[in-house]
Amino acid sequence: MTNYSKLPAILVLEDGTVFHGKAAGKIGTTTGEICFNTGTTGYQEIFTDPSYYAQIMVTTNAHIGNYGIDGDDEESNKIQIAGLVCKNYNINYSRKMADQSIQNYFEEGNLVGISDIDTRSLVRHIRNKGAMNAIISSENLDVDSLKAALAEVPSMDGLELSSKVSTEEPYFYGEDGAPTRIAVLDLGIKKNILRNFDSRQVYAKVFPAKTTFEEMEAWNPDGYFISNGPGDPAAMDYAIDTVRAILAADKPMFGICLGHQILALANDIRTSKMHNGHRGINHPVKNIIANKCEITSQNHGFGVVAEDIEKSDKVEITHVNLNDNSIEGIRVKGKKAFSVQYHPESSPGPHDSRYLFDDFIAMIKG
């Protein structure tokens, strides 16, 4: 492990704002859309969540790295974020289960970061100005050249990214012979979603993002799951077509996050880029069907257009966000198909919403 804590680093935002700090992780340069997560724990799960692919993560919790790295906390097979911005970068750690420091982890994963930033000021700036691209460098401190490099980075609007993080080959998860079989369309799935299915006696076959309905149906599953993932859902015609085919065949279906947006698009409901999105583990959501509240884990920068749902005769709203009234859940009228914008697998986060996995299995068996 190399200690770079005294080396300078620089963060430049798309609007020209500059922050100076110290190097964290690998020495280098990285770019991506900057966003912030308000969670107080679960940094390793955040780093490895494929939904964060191509994004620079700002952590609002003051200490990152203080409980080290544990291989069991991975949500995918590698670090997915494009870069890290934090206040206090703790190379020394304390946790019996941890097997390495965050610095070792980032060096092995080629992750460039910056620490000793006033993250409160940065988050307020992003919150007010909205989502934008950014560049971090610990090898080049020339602001003008960094601005020039940043100008070449494409906007998240219109980017198709799921095919970059999806599995390349189908694979199985769970116990063969389990009473329920679910075909999973992997748009950037988290491991804890599959663990939740396995714990409910579900045998899953996970398919690459661009798999057709016909290819999945050949396995003869009892239902279909459309996963979370990165990028602009409107750029994913292949997934929208697959979900439309599942609906046409009248098969049970459940979608999470990006899967929620794809289900909406398959029913002619538009999606749009949010000013900042929702990223954290304390978002209040109301289940308007059950008239109950739940605290949820969220990670998304796009949302479904409420006006389209209100005019739709195909879809009805099941969940709403109590902070901004955005749409958090829908179900398709006359079909066994529903979705939520948040993450009921809660890794990290509260377990209030795990009933949705039970609802899906009950719907299949019903």
Summary of the structure (lengths in Angstrom):
residues: 366
radius of gyration: 20.4
end to end distance: 54.9
largest distance: 62.5
contacts: 1343
relative contact order: 0.13
helix: 26%
strand: 33%
